[in-house]
């Protein structure tokens, strides 16, 4: 036999033992793999939980999306509306300022006659104010007099009604 064949024979005899060790080692490794010992089920359970959580997160994100981007009530719509109103208000204020500047320039250029007219108008207004105050005092006095007159008439009417009732009960007045 050649050396080669002897070496093959030796290897073939040694192979079953090393193969057996190799198989036992593989069997041990396979049996100790966590995925085959319930690890895969645990992994699937965790994936299911993550999917459930993600669906809740997706719902919340959808609600946030609606709250932000809704064309009628969303945050961007409200900001845009507020921006538009602010721009309109600024335009109105600018127009008012321009109008006031023009009015001020016009009033600055008023001559002495206008100042005299203003004094006259103020005197007339003061006179009307005093007259109005006198009329208010007169009205209050008339109201007071009318109240006392009404109280006097009411008490006279009550006295007359009482007297008639007494006379009727006493039999001095009879209805036929």
C-alpha positions as CSV (number, residue, x, y, z in Angstrom):
1,X,0.0,0.0,0.0
2,X,1.1,3.3,-0.8
3,X,1.5,6.1,1.8
4,X,-1.4,7.8,0.4
5,X,-3.8,4.9,0.8
6,X,-2.6,4.3,4.3
7,X,-3.3,7.9,5.2
8,X,-6.8,7.6,3.7
9,X,-7.4,4.5,5.7
10,X,-6.3,6.2,8.9
11,X,-8.5,9.2,8.1
12,X,-11.5,7.0,7.3
13,X,-11.1,5.3,10.7
14,X,-10.6,8.6,12.4
15,X,-13.4,10.3,10.6
16,X,-16.3,8.6,12.3
17,X,-15.0,9.6,15.7
18,X,-14.3,13.2,14.7
19,X,-17.6,13.3,12.7
20,X,-19.4,12.0,15.8
21,X,-17.8,14.8,17.8
22,X,-18.7,17.3,15.2
23,X,-22.3,16.1,15.1
24,X,-22.6,16.2,18.9
25,X,-21.1,19.7,18.8
26,X,-23.6,20.8,16.2
27,X,-26.5,19.2,18.0
28,X,-25.5,21.0,21.2
29,X,-25.3,24.3,19.4
30,X,-28.6,23.8,17.6
31,X,-30.4,22.8,20.9
32,X,-28.9,25.9,22.7
33,X,-30.0,28.4,20.0
34,X,-32.5,30.8,21.7
35,X,-34.5,31.2,18.5
36,X,-35.5,27.5,18.4
37,X,-36.2,27.4,22.2
38,X,-39.1,29.9,22.3
39,X,-37.0,32.9,21.2
40,X,-38.8,33.1,17.9
41,X,-42.2,33.2,19.6
42,X,-41.0,35.8,22.0
43,X,-39.7,37.8,19.0
44,X,-43.0,37.6,17.2
45,X,-44.9,38.7,20.4
46,X,-42.6,41.7,20.7
47,X,-43.1,42.5,17.0
48,X,-46.9,42.3,17.5
49,X,-46.7,44.7,20.5
50,X,-44.6,47.1,18.5
51,X,-47.2,47.0,15.7
52,X,-50.0,47.7,18.1
53,X,-48.0,50.6,19.6
54,X,-47.3,51.9,16.1
55,X,-51.0,51.9,15.1
56,X,-51.7,54.0,18.2
57,X,-48.9,56.3,17.3
58,X,-50.1,56.5,13.8
59,X,-53.6,57.5,15.0
60,X,-52.1,60.2,17.2
61,X,-49.9,61.5,14.3
62,X,-53.0,61.6,12.1
63,X,-54.9,63.7,14.7
64,X,-51.9,66.0,15.0
65,X,-51.7,66.3,11.2
66,X,-55.4,67.2,11.1
67,X,-55.0,69.7,13.9
68,X,-52.1,71.4,12.1
69,X,-53.1,71.1,8.4
70,X,-56.9,71.2,8.4
71,X,-57.9,73.9,5.9
72,X,-60.7,75.3,8.0
73,X,-59.6,74.8,11.7
74,X,-56.0,73.8,11.5
75,X,-53.1,75.7,13.0
76,X,-51.8,76.9,9.7
77,X,-55.2,78.1,8.6
78,X,-55.7,80.0,11.9
79,X,-52.2,81.5,11.6
80,X,-52.9,82.5,8.0
81,X,-56.2,84.1,9.0
82,X,-54.6,86.0,11.8
83,X,-51.8,87.1,9.5
84,X,-54.4,88.4,7.0
85,X,-56.4,90.2,9.7
86,X,-53.2,91.7,11.0
87,X,-52.2,93.0,7.5
88,X,-55.7,94.4,7.1
89,X,-55.4,96.1,10.5
90,X,-52.0,97.5,9.7
91,X,-53.3,98.9,6.4
92,X,-56.3,100.5,8.2
93,X,-53.9,102.0,10.8
94,X,-51.6,103.4,8.0
95,X,-54.6,104.9,6.3
96,X,-55.8,106.5,9.6
97,X,-52.3,107.9,10.3
98,X,-52.2,109.4,6.8
99,X,-55.6,110.9,7.3
100,X,-54.6,112.3,10.7
101,X,-51.4,113.8,9.2
102,X,-53.5,115.5,6.5
103,X,-56.0,116.7,9.1
104,X,-53.2,118.0,11.3
105,X,-51.5,119.8,8.5
106,X,-54.9,121.4,7.6
107,X,-55.5,122.5,11.2
108,X,-52.0,123.9,11.6
109,X,-52.7,126.1,8.6
110,X,-55.9,127.5,10.1
111,X,-55.7,131.3,10.4
112,X,-56.7,133.6,13.3
113,X,-60.4,133.9,12.2
114,X,-60.8,130.1,12.8
115,X,-59.3,130.5,16.3
116,X,-61.8,133.3,17.0
117,X,-64.7,131.2,15.7
118,X,-63.6,128.4,18.0
119,X,-63.7,130.8,21.0
120,X,-67.2,131.9,19.9
121,X,-68.4,128.3,19.5
122,X,-67.0,127.4,22.9
123,X,-68.9,130.3,24.5
124,X,-72.1,129.2,22.8
125,X,-71.6,125.6,24.0
126,X,-70.9,126.8,27.6
127,X,-74.1,128.9,27.5
128,X,-76.1,126.0,26.2
129,X,-74.6,123.8,28.9
130,X,-75.7,126.2,31.7
131,X,-79.2,126.5,30.2
132,X,-79.4,122.7,30.1
133,X,-78.4,122.4,33.7
134,X,-81.1,125.0,34.7
135,X,-83.7,123.0,32.7
136,X,-82.6,119.8,34.5
137,X,-83.0,121.4,37.9
138,X,-86.5,122.7,36.9
139,X,-87.4,119.2,35.6
140,X,-86.4,117.7,39.0
141,X,-88.5,120.3,40.9
142,X,-91.6,119.7,38.7
143,X,-91.1,115.9,39.2
144,X,-91.0,116.4,43.0
145,X,-94.1,118.6,42.9
146,X,-96.0,116.0,40.8
147,X,-95.0,113.2,43.2
148,X,-96.4,115.1,46.2
149,X,-99.6,116.0,44.3
150,X,-100.0,112.3,43.3
151,X,-99.5,111.2,46.9
152,X,-102.0,113.8,48.1
153,X,-104.6,112.7,45.5
154,X,-104.0,109.0,46.3
155,X,-104.5,109.6,50.0
156,X,-107.7,111.7,49.4
157,X,-109.0,108.9,47.1
158,X,-108.3,106.3,49.8
159,X,-110.0,108.4,52.4
160,X,-113.0,108.9,50.2
161,X,-113.2,105.2,49.5
162,X,-112.9,104.4,53.2
163,X,-115.6,106.9,54.1
164,X,-118.0,105.4,51.4
165,X,-117.3,101.9,52.6
166,X,-118.0,102.9,56.2
167,X,-121.2,104.6,55.2
168,X,-122.3,101.6,53.2
169,X,-121.5,99.2,56.1
170,X,-123.3,101.5,58.6
171,X,-126.4,101.4,56.4
172,X,-126.5,105.1,55.6
173,X,-126.0,104.4,51.9
174,X,-128.3,102.0,50.1
175,X,-128.4,101.0,46.5
176,X,-131.9,100.6,45.0
